[in-house]
Amino acid sequence: MDVTVVHLPENDRYEVRVDGQTAGYSEYMATEEVTVFTHTEVSDKFEGMGLGGKLLKGALDDVRASGRGVLPLCPFMKGWIERHPEYQDLLVEDPRGEAAG
């Protein structure tokens, strides 16, 4: 099974692909300073394979390399970051006054 994470900036999303087939995606909105993740979804066909975590790891590693911070409005991503302290340094404060993460 070949798993890859692909960034599609023209669609404002990252995709996780299994053997070339899109298995899930994470949508975002980006500024020069922050990437706001709004929704993450893995197809039912691919659930339970750890692909959501691989997708988020790939997306967050890419955002880190860009020098931007992360605001996870997506509940799945927010929970995943809470369980992975190695990514908590990417979190930025929610401009609505709510703590991110």
ChimeraX attribute file (.defattr): number of C-alpha atoms within 10 A of each C-alpha:
attribute: neighborCount
match mode: 1-to-1
recipient: residues
	/A:1	7
	/A:2	8
	/A:3	16
	/A:4	17
	/A:5	21
	/A:6	17
	/A:7	16
	/A:8	12
	/A:9	12
	/A:10	6
	/A:11	10
	/A:12	14
	/A:13	19
	/A:14	23
	/A:15	25
	/A:16	27
	/A:17	19
	/A:18	16
	/A:19	11
	/A:20	11
	/A:21	12
	/A:22	17
	/A:23	21
	/A:24	22
	/A:25	25
	/A:26	23
	/A:27	19
	/A:28	21
	/A:29	14
	/A:30	16
	/A:31	9
	/A:32	9
	/A:33	12
	/A:34	18
	/A:35	23
	/A:36	19
	/A:37	23
	/A:38	17
	/A:39	16
	/A:40	20
	/A:41	18
	/A:42	20
	/A:43	12
	/A:44	9
	/A:45	9
	/A:46	14
	/A:47	13
	/A:48	9
	/A:49	10
	/A:50	10
	/A:51	23
	/A:52	25
	/A:53	15
	/A:54	15
	/A:55	27
	/A:56	22
	/A:57	18
	/A:58	19
	/A:59	22
	/A:60	21
	/A:61	13
	/A:62	16
	/A:63	17
	/A:64	15
	/A:65	9
	/A:66	13
	/A:67	12
	/A:68	19
	/A:69	22
	/A:70	27
	/A:71	25
	/A:72	23
	/A:73	16
	/A:74	18
	/A:75	14
	/A:76	18
	/A:77	24
	/A:78	18
	/A:79	12
	/A:80	19
	/A:81	23
	/A:82	13
	/A:83	12
	/A:84	10
	/A:85	10
	/A:86	9
	/A:87	16
	/A:88	17
	/A:89	11
	/A:90	20
	/A:91	19
	/A:92	19
	/A:93	13
	/A:94	15
	/A:95	9
	/A:96	6
	/A:97	7
	/A:98	8
	/A:99	11
	/A:100	18
	/A:101	20
